[in-house]
Amino acid sequence: MVHFGSSEGWEPTDDWFMLGILNRLVSSYNFTPQQIFNCQTSDVNSHQKLKTRIISNYGKEANVKEAFDLFGF
């Protein structure tokens, strides 16, 4: 049984996105914060899913992969 406040089963990359990746997408590859926000729907809960959604919605596959790869994702 998992109790409230427990970190059991939680991974440090669940449900958050590294700010450096998002900043890189905006500052280096001309994405807008709104474009990135639009990709953060309730079913996008990992870096891989966010990367896939951004590429699916806006293209720029090489740029998106470079930004995520730079931070280990």
C-alpha positions in Angstrom: 0.0 0.0 0.0 1.3 3.4 -0.9 0.6 6.2 1.7 0.0 9.8 1.0 3.3 11.6 0.7 5.1 8.4 -0.1 7.6 8.5 -3.0 7.2 4.7 -3.6 6.9 4.1 -7.3 7.8 7.7 -8.2 10.6 8.3 -10.7 12.4 11.7 -10.7 11.5 12.2 -14.3 7.7 11.7 -13.8 5.4 14.6 -14.6 7.9 17.4 -14.8 10.1 18.7 -17.6 13.6 20.0 -17.4 13.6 23.7 -17.8 16.8 23.7 -19.7 15.2 21.7 -22.5 12.3 24.1 -22.7 14.5 27.2 -22.7 16.7 25.7 -25.4 13.6 25.1 -27.6 12.6 28.7 -27.2 15.9 30.4 -27.3 17.7 28.4 -30.0 14.9 26.9 -32.2 12.3 29.6 -32.2 9.5 27.7 -30.5 7.1 29.9 -28.5 6.3 29.1 -24.9 2.7 28.7 -26.0 3.6 26.0 -28.5 5.4 24.1 -25.8 2.5 24.6 -23.4 0.1 23.4 -26.0 1.9 20.0 -26.1 1.7 19.5 -22.3 -1.6 17.8 -22.2 -2.6 15.4 -19.4 -1.4 12.3 -21.4 2.1 13.8 -21.9 3.8 12.8 -18.6 7.4 12.1 -19.7 10.2 13.7 -21.6 9.8 11.1 -24.4 6.1 11.8 -24.8 6.8 15.6 -24.8 9.5 15.2 -27.4 7.2 13.1 -29.6 4.3 15.5 -29.3 6.4 18.6 -30.2 7.8 16.8 -33.3 4.3 15.6 -34.2 2.8 19.1 -33.8 5.5 21.3 -35.2 8.2 19.3 -37.0 11.8 20.5 -36.6 12.7 16.9 -35.6 16.5 17.3 -35.6 16.3 20.5 -33.5 13.9 18.9 -31.0 16.0 15.8 -30.6 19.2 17.8 -30.2 17.6 19.8 -27.4 16.4 16.7 -25.5 19.6 14.8 -26.2 21.7 17.6 -24.8 20.0 17.0 -21.4 20.1 13.2 -21.5 16.6 12.7 -22.8 
